[in-house]
Amino acid sequence: MTGTWQGHPLTFASSDDHHNWYALAGVDVETKPGTYKLELAATTPDGRVERLQRDITVNAATYKTEVLRVPQKFVKPSPEAMVQIEADRKVKKTAFDHQVLNAEWSGKFEVPVDTKPSEGFGTRRTFNGQLASIHKGMDYHAATGTPVHAANDGEVVLAAPLYYEGNCVIINHGQQFMTIYMHLSHLSVKEGDKVQKGQEVGLSGATGRATGPHLHIAVRWQNAYLDPAQLWLLPLPRLPQAKEAVSSK
């Protein structure tokens, strides 16, 4: 099975009997409403290729706006901070480009903390009346030191302090589908670690650009940022494991 969605390649994983195939994909928060084509192709055991094309409608969503106050250094970074921000950008690009060819996830994705959300996905934010941004994740109430767990199986492709994100962990669940955990007070994993669903990856905190202790969780798929709340609801199957990570370096 292969496919394409909004210009992105879809990579499928099969069940043990090869009768069911699954791929993870989504719609970026900045995608314009409209109709987009989903294209699929299946090669049968005898070599025939079956093709399917379906129009998928992306509707408009309504997001709220929010005004926040943060230290001025996060609105107008100093020249020294800009050097760090540029270095962070390169570090994140390396992590995002890391290739885990097969699906590492199995079963449903789980909320990383046992608390209630404090801020939803897609909020338009203004910081100190100057800097506008889109909230490309979800925030959860989490006092400093609250254990944060991996949402699913995968490979840690980044575990490091960053300027805006604070102490940050990125887990690649295979095929460039990632979950990102920000503002941690402590990192419990390191780059290259294989983690299992529910394993502690760090402790919550207020590092980086944060107004107080909480967990910010983001979901990223091939440069697109997806709504974590929708991911938690997907009834995903358990898949065969024992996949090998391959670096893009």
Disulfide bonds with the S-S distance in Angstrom:
none
